[in-house]
């Protein structure tokens, strides 16, 4: 199965999981679990906007993570500040990368928007391999986030 085909399947599973469920924390928990299991990512989870300056850790799968991230700091804070998906092939080359663990080698972070277009958090996925993420991941993870949170 290609990566695209796997995402198509996962997208349908997520659509079914979240159908009619309004609780964002529950949806984040199921999405992080499904993505983590299906793709074997090293860390999969969410950070939620807590204030105008802070993201706070939300539901996730994987080892212990940083609890708070400042706006503009690291990959997550940059995705939040710039409102753009960040695809990072080598986290060691990303200026200001927050090293919650030395196991993380590549990362993708997708901003989450509510129905009014406001950023409410980010989906953060880390891999223990370099160059894991590409435009296929970006496209499908953005579609998943739009499905659930917009």
Backbone bond lengths (Angstrom), bond angles and torsions (degrees), N, CA, C in turn:
res aa  C-N    CA-C-N  psi(-1)  N-CA   C-N-CA  omega(-1)  CA-C   N-CA-C  phi
1 X - - - 1.453 - - 1.534 108.43 -
2 X 1.322 116.81 132.46 1.461 120.31 178.24 1.533 109.93 -75.11
3 X 1.321 115.60 165.08 1.457 120.06 176.86 1.526 110.70 -59.08
4 X 1.319 116.72 -42.51 1.474 120.86 179.76 1.529 110.65 -61.37
5 X 1.313 117.06 -45.02 1.468 120.43 179.54 1.530 111.21 -63.50
6 X 1.311 116.07 -38.56 1.465 120.08 178.16 1.528 110.32 -63.93
7 X 1.345 116.77 -43.91 1.462 119.94 177.67 1.527 111.59 -63.47
8 X 1.320 117.77 -39.57 1.470 120.52 177.57 1.526 110.44 -57.90
9 X 1.313 115.96 -44.06 1.462 121.24 179.00 1.527 111.29 -65.86
10 X 1.326 116.36 -46.10 1.465 121.20 -179.61 1.536 110.70 -63.91
11 X 1.320 116.67 -39.18 1.467 120.97 178.52 1.532 110.20 -57.29
12 X 1.312 116.69 -46.06 1.469 120.92 179.49 1.526 111.06 -64.79
13 X 1.335 117.17 -39.31 1.462 120.59 177.42 1.527 110.91 -63.39
14 X 1.325 116.43 -42.89 1.469 120.12 179.69 1.523 110.17 -66.41
15 X 1.319 117.24 -42.51 1.469 120.37 177.92 1.526 110.16 -56.00
16 X 1.316 116.57 -41.59 1.461 121.31 179.17 1.531 111.44 -68.93
17 X 1.333 116.36 -42.27 1.467 121.08 -179.60 1.526 112.85 -61.15
18 X 1.321 117.09 -40.02 1.469 120.62 -173.25 1.526 113.31 -94.93
19 X 1.333 116.95 -6.08 1.474 120.21 -178.49 1.525 109.81 -55.85
20 X 1.315 115.88 117.78 1.451 121.54 177.10 1.518 115.44 81.16
21 X 1.332 117.89 -6.52 1.474 120.22 179.97 1.523 109.35 -92.55
22 X 1.318 116.73 120.09 1.462 121.90 -177.31 1.527 113.18 -95.44
23 X 1.322 117.74 -14.84 1.460 120.11 -177.36 1.526 109.84 -75.84
24 X 1.325 116.51 112.56 1.462 121.15 -176.74 1.518 112.94 -65.76
25 X 1.317 118.09 -35.29 1.461 120.71 179.77 1.529 109.86 -64.93
26 X 1.318 116.53 -44.10 1.472 120.11 177.75 1.525 110.54 -61.49
27 X 1.332 116.74 -43.38 1.463 120.21 179.14 1.536 111.16 -64.84
28 X 1.317 117.23 -41.89 1.466 120.56 177.50 1.524 110.78 -60.88
29 X 1.316 117.03 -41.05 1.465 121.10 -179.40 1.529 110.56 -62.94
30 X 1.318 117.23 -47.45 1.460 120.16 -179.62 1.528 112.66 -67.51
31 X 1.316 116.32 -39.76 1.476 119.84 -179.88 1.524 110.29 -65.43
32 X 1.326 117.01 -45.95 1.467 118.77 -179.56 1.528 110.24 -62.69
33 X 1.310 117.92 -39.56 1.458 121.00 179.03 1.525 111.62 -65.65
34 X 1.310 117.25 -46.61 1.467 121.05 -178.38 1.533 111.62 -63.86
35 X 1.327 117.38 -48.01 1.464 120.46 178.81 1.526 111.34 -61.48
36 X 1.316 115.73 -42.54 1.464 121.04 -178.36 1.528 111.00 -62.48
37 X 1.312 116.13 -46.01 1.464 120.87 -178.20 1.532 112.30 -70.40
38 X 1.313 116.61 -43.67 1.461 119.95 -175.14 1.523 113.51 -71.39
39 X 1.335 116.98 -34.17 1.462 119.79 -175.94 1.529 113.61 -106.18
40 X 1.327 117.85 -11.51 1.454 120.39 179.42 1.520 113.57 67.63
41 X 1.340 116.41 32.82 1.458 119.66 178.16 1.527 110.03 -66.41
42 X 1.334 116.39 159.51 1.456 121.28 -179.39 1.533 111.33 -76.25
43 X 1.338 117.11 -40.89 1.466 122.44 178.10 1.517 107.79 -145.43
44 X 1.326 116.98 133.24 1.455 122.33 -176.85 1.520 108.22 -139.97
45 X 1.330 117.22 120.31 1.457 117.30 179.33 1.510 113.95 -175.55
46 X 1.301 113.14 -169.65 1.454 121.47 -173.72 1.522 111.13 -125.87
47 X 1.312 113.87 148.10 1.463 122.36 165.90 1.520 106.21 -119.69
48 X 1.338 115.72 134.97 1.463 121.30 -177.57 1.527 110.28 -107.30
49 X 1.330 116.41 144.81 1.460 120.83 175.32 1.524 107.56 -69.25
50 X 1.331 114.82 120.80 1.463 119.37 178.39 1.526 112.02 -102.56
51 X 1.324 116.36 -33.65 1.464 121.93 178.57 1.522 107.02 -149.41
52 X 1.306 117.39 -176.43 1.467 119.14 -179.35 1.524 112.56 -69.09
53 X 1.337 117.02 -12.48 1.466 121.10 -177.94 1.524 115.22 -118.68
54 X 1.338 118.41 -10.99 1.465 120.24 -170.36 1.520 114.53 -129.53
55 X 1.338 113.74 135.62 1.456 121.53 164.34 1.523 106.50 -97.94
56 X 1.325 116.84 143.55 1.455 121.23 176.30 1.529 108.64 -123.37
57 X 1.303 115.61 144.00 1.452 122.59 -178.36 1.521 111.55 -55.87
58 X 1.317 115.52 134.53 1.455 122.26 175.48 1.521 109.64 -115.54
59 X 1.335 116.71 -161.24 1.461 119.97 179.32 1.526 112.00 -58.31
60 X 1.345 115.78 140.67 1.460 119.98 -179.17 1.514 110.63 -156.33
61 X 1.333 114.47 167.64 1.455 123.88 173.41 1.524 106.76 -126.61
62 X 1.316 116.90 133.84 1.455 120.43 179.72 1.508 110.73 127.52
63 X 1.350 116.22 -171.33 1.461 120.08 -178.26 1.535 112.39 -70.33
64 X 1.310 114.39 168.46 1.467 121.80 179.43 1.526 110.04 -49.52
65 X 1.338 116.06 143.67 1.463 121.39 -174.79 1.521 111.19 -127.47
66 X 1.320 115.12 168.34 1.465 121.08 172.65 1.530 108.03 -61.15
67 X 1.316 116.70 138.93 1.462 120.58 -176.19 1.522 112.47 -85.28
68 X 1.332 117.76 -38.72 1.467 121.70 -177.31 1.518 110.41 -131.24
69 X 1.322 114.73 143.42 1.467 121.41 177.70 1.526 108.01 -134.77
70 X 1.311 115.83 131.99 1.468 121.96 178.79 1.529 110.92 -78.20
71 X 1.307 115.92 148.97 1.455 121.97 177.11 1.529 109.21 -58.98
72 X 1.333 115.99 130.02 1.454 121.67 179.30 1.514 114.32 86.76
73 X 1.332 118.00 -4.61 1.465 121.10 -176.91 1.527 110.59 -102.38
74 X 1.318 116.93 132.75 1.451 121.26 178.94 1.521 112.24 68.22
75 X 1.317 115.96 -171.89 1.464 120.48 -177.86 1.528 110.55 -70.12
76 X 1.330 117.07 -43.77 1.469 120.15 -179.90 1.530 111.90 -64.03
77 X 1.333 116.08 -48.05 1.461 120.07 179.98 1.516 112.64 -63.83
78 X 1.336 117.01 -32.59 1.469 121.56 177.20 1.524 110.75 -70.17
79 X 1.333 117.46 -43.62 1.472 120.63 177.35 1.526 110.28 -59.55
80 X 1.333 116.26 -40.62 1.463 121.39 178.99 1.531 110.39 -66.03
81 X 1.316 116.76 -49.84 1.467 120.85 -176.47 1.532 112.21 -63.96
82 X 1.334 117.02 -42.04 1.466 120.86 -175.75 1.528 113.23 -90.56
83 X 1.338 116.29 -10.73 1.463 122.45 -176.93 1.528 111.03 54.82
84 X 1.334 115.43 42.64 1.462 120.96 176.99 1.526 109.44 -137.41
85 X 1.315 114.61 146.49 1.455 120.24 175.42 1.522 109.20 -66.00
86 X 1.309 115.58 134.23 1.463 122.47 178.67 1.528 108.96 -107.74
87 X 1.325 116.30 119.39 1.466 122.22 174.84 1.522 106.31 -109.93
88 X 1.326 116.43 115.34 1.459 121.58 -172.78 1.532 109.17 -119.92
89 X 1.344 117.61 106.13 1.464 120.91 -178.37 1.528 113.70 -69.06
90 X 1.349 116.88 -29.71 1.466 121.55 -179.51 1.529 107.36 -142.71
91 X 1.321 116.52 105.60 1.465 119.97 -174.97 1.524 112.81 -63.12
92 X 1.315 117.05 -25.06 1.466 119.79 -179.98 1.529 111.84 -67.09
93 X 1.330 116.73 -19.92 1.462 120.92 179.18 1.529 112.98 -95.40
94 X 1.343 117.18 -2.19 1.461 120.68 -179.53 1.527 109.02 -85.37
95 X 1.346 117.46 120.90 1.473 119.98 -178.69 1.534 111.71 -59.27
96 X 1.319 116.11 125.20 1.459 120.75 177.41 1.518 114.71 78.80
97 X 1.324 117.53 14.69 1.463 119.68 179.38 1.522 110.55 -54.07
98 X 1.323 116.65 135.35 1.460 122.25 177.37 1.525 107.03 -92.74
99 X 1.296 116.51 114.57 1.463 121.24 -177.25 1.521 110.43 -90.50
100 X 1.339 116.05 83.73 1.463 119.23 174.57 1.525 109.51 -66.51
101 X 1.344 115.84 -28.21 1.461 121.15 176.69 1.519 109.35 -154.20
102 X 1.301 115.54 144.77 1.466 119.83 177.38 1.526 111.64 -73.98
103 X 1.319 118.38 -9.69 1.469 122.46 179.05 1.526 112.06 -71.82
104 X 1.317 117.64 -25.82 1.466 121.46 -178.79 1.521 110.08 -72.39
105 X 1.336 116.32 126.82 1.465 121.59 -178.35 1.530 112.52 -116.17
106 X 1.336 117.19 -37.02 1.470 120.88 176.78 1.525 107.98 -138.87
107 X 1.337 115.34 161.79 1.462 119.40 -169.90 1.523 110.41 -154.13
108 X 1.337 114.75 150.75 1.460 121.74 169.42 1.522 107.41 -134.67
109 X 1.330 116.30 136.94 1.459 121.62 179.32 1.529 108.18 -132.57
110 X 1.342 115.32 126.39 1.468 122.55 -176.51 1.525 108.98 -116.97
111 X 1.343 118.36 124.54 1.466 120.17 175.84 1.531 111.26 -66.59
112 X 1.336 115.71 144.07 1.464 122.52 176.43 1.521 108.39 -106.32
113 X 1.324 116.39 134.65 1.464 121.11 179.94 1.521 110.48 -119.51
114 X 1.318 116.42 145.28 1.461 119.72 172.50 1.526 108.90 -84.50
115 X 1.318 116.80 -177.83 1.470 120.38 -176.09 1.523 113.29 -63.99
116 X 1.334 117.40 -17.87 1.461 121.60 178.21 1.526 112.62 -94.62
117 X 1.328 116.59 3.19 1.461 120.80 178.54 1.522 114.72 86.51
118 X 1.331 117.58 3.25 1.465 121.46 178.61 1.529 109.71 -79.34
119 X 1.328 116.36 141.20 1.461 120.00 177.14 1.527 109.05 -75.37
120 X 1.337 114.94 126.69 1.462 120.94 -179.40 1.528 112.11 -112.58
121 X 1.332 116.58 -5.96 1.449 120.09 -179.83 1.514 110.73 166.14
122 X 1.329 114.91 -168.48 1.464 121.17 177.22 1.521 109.31 -140.53
123 X 1.323 114.98 148.97 1.465 122.58 168.28 1.523 106.06 -94.94
124 X 1.314 116.73 125.82 1.462 122.56 -176.64 1.524 108.43 -120.93
125 X 1.330 116.80 125.65 1.461 120.99 177.56 1.523 108.68 -129.98
126 X 1.312 115.19 129.59 1.467 122.27 179.57 1.522 109.55 -116.60
127 X 1.321 114.61 148.88 1.456 121.68 176.20 1.526 109.10 -122.65
128 X 1.320 116.03 149.24 1.464 121.20 175.61 1.529 110.89 -85.11
129 X 1.326 116.97 4.51 1.471 123.32 178.24 1.523 109.27 -118.00
130 X 1.327 116.75 148.49 1.457 120.27 174.28 1.525 109.85 -74.50
131 X 1.341 115.70 154.09 1.471 123.20 173.10 1.524 113.70 57.67
132 X 1.308 117.63 37.80 1.463 120.64 -178.55 1.527 112.15 -76.70
133 X 1.322 117.23 -36.00 1.457 120.82 -168.66 1.524 112.00 -103.83
134 X 1.340 115.20 145.93 1.458 121.33 -178.55 1.524 109.23 -145.57
135 X 1.330 116.54 -166.62 1.467 120.78 -177.93 1.521 112.61 -64.98
136 X 1.315 117.93 -28.45 1.469 119.95 176.76 1.521 109.82 -63.83
137 X 1.330 116.88 -46.28 1.467 120.44 176.76 1.518 110.82 -61.04
138 X 1.332 115.81 -47.57 1.463 120.01 -179.04 1.528 110.80 -56.90
139 X 1.318 117.01 -51.14 1.465 121.50 -178.26 1.523 111.79 -57.74
140 X 1.329 117.55 -50.31 1.463 120.69 -174.79 1.522 112.12 -73.76
141 X 1.314 118.51 -36.63 1.461 119.34 177.99 1.525 111.00 -69.05
142 X 1.324 117.71 -35.72 1.467 120.15 174.06 1.530 110.42 -64.28
143 X 1.334 117.77 -40.84 1.475 121.56 178.01 1.527 110.35 -62.69
144 X 1.318 116.36 -42.68 1.468 120.59 179.30 1.523 110.07 -62.48
145 X 1.330 117.00 -46.30 1.475 120.33 179.84 1.520 111.50 -63.76
146 X 1.334 117.33 -39.70 1.475 120.26 177.34 1.517 111.23 -64.29
147 X 1.315 116.84 -39.87 1.460 121.79 179.41 1.524 111.36 -59.81
148 X 1.293 115.92 -42.78 1.460 120.44 -170.74 1.529 113.88 -88.73
149 X 1.315 116.79 -39.82 1.453 118.54 -167.37 1.521 115.26 -108.70
150 X 1.319 119.17 -12.34 1.469 120.32 -178.86 1.519 111.42 -92.68
